[in-house]
Amino acid sequence: MAVLLKRLMPQAMKTDSSLLRRCFRRHTVKPDLARPSLTASTPKLLHLISAKGFSTVGDTEGERRQKRRDAFSNTGRKISERVIRVLDEKGVDLGTMHRADVIRLMDKQDLRLVQRNTTSEPPEYQLMTGAQIHQERLRIREQEKAKPKTAGPTVTKELIFSSNIGQHDLDTKSKQIQQWIEKKYHVQVTIKKRKDAEQPGSEMDEIFNQILQTMPGIATFLSRPKAVRGGTASMCVFRHVSKKEEKAYRESQESQKGDTLSKDDRSSNKSDVLCQ
């Protein structure tokens, strides 16, 4: 019996081990050789990225524009040229000097250095005090303000109404035209004829003249009344008077006042003589 058990025990152990191996084969997932492993290291490519240099020392675009506008500025110790022509604070020419000598002179006399003419050869600079630089900047600003501004395109307004317009409506239109004229606009006015009656062109010209008479010394004709739309309407353009025309109008008004006063004086003298 003992001999039989010794024979059966190794056989049973072999059977159990084969069963375990089969069980593990069923539940074990074989790795897919065709699919790359997630943990596998992949070669990394290096990309060169071009970047602009950044510096807080350099001037911004706004500061550069400001320097262009204000060319009269303190140069300080940053003199780019080796040899320059120097003027003192009174405008006396000191001749050409090396920039190191100029800096020593600035420190000795407590003066600032400003550019005067960089296009000359050698470039021209001047030594000035802080008060002189301030006064010069104020003078340049006043000159810039005094320069006439470039006018943009002229705005043209348009009004269209019938010739049988009432007086109240015509007065309202005339006020509107005057407001536009005072803003230096051009005003194109078109008057349509009545359909039920034949109206002469002179009657519409009277309406235009009536509008113009409400703006003495302010407006005049840019283009005089003319027939348009096959003679069914009349059109003109008003504009603001020029400074020369405005001055001539004022002089004519003053001369008329003078003539009126002289006539009154003569009439009063005649009456005094008759009374005597």
CORQUI-V820349 format. One record per pair of residues at least 24 apart in sequence whose C-alpha atoms are under 7 Angstrom apart, sorted by sequence separation. I is the first residue (numbers start at 1). J is the second residue. D is the distance in Angstrom with one decimal. If there is no record, write none. Layout:
i=<I,I>
j=<J,J>
d=<D,D>
This chain:
i=<77,157,163,156,157,158,159,160,161,162,163,217,155,156,157,158,159,160,161,162,163,164,154,155,156,157,158,159,160,161,162,163,156,162,217,76,76,85,89,174,178,74,75,84,85,86,87,88,89,181,74,75,83,84,85,86,87,88,89,193,74,75,84,85,86,87,88,192,193,73,163,192,72,191,192,72,190,191,190,191,190,189,190,189,188,189,188,187,188,186,187,186,187,186,185,184,181,182,181>
j=<103,185,191,185,186,187,188,189,190,191,192,246,185,186,187,188,189,190,191,192,193,194,185,186,187,188,189,190,191,192,193,194,188,194,249,112,113,122,126,211,215,112,113,122,123,124,125,126,127,219,113,114,122,123,124,125,126,127,128,232,114,115,124,125,126,127,128,232,233,114,204,233,114,233,234,115,233,234,234,235,235,235,236,236,236,237,237,237,238,237,238,238,239,239,239,240,239,240,240>
d=<6.5,7.0,5.8,5.7,6.1,5.6,6.2,5.9,6.6,5.4,5.8,5.8,5.2,4.5,4.7,4.6,4.8,4.7,5.3,4.7,5.5,6.7,6.3,6.2,5.6,6.1,5.9,6.2,5.9,6.3,6.2,6.3,7.0,6.8,6.1,6.4,5.9,6.0,6.8,5.7,6.7,6.3,5.5,5.3,6.0,6.0,6.3,5.8,5.1,6.7,5.8,5.3,6.8,5.3,4.7,5.0,4.4,4.9,4.7,5.7,4.9,7.0,6.1,6.1,5.4,6.1,7.0,6.2,5.5,5.9,6.8,4.2,6.7,5.5,6.5,6.7,6.7,5.3,5.7,6.4,4.3,5.7,6.7,5.6,5.9,6.2,4.3,5.5,6.4,6.7,5.1,5.8,6.6,4.9,6.7,5.7,6.2,7.0,5.5>
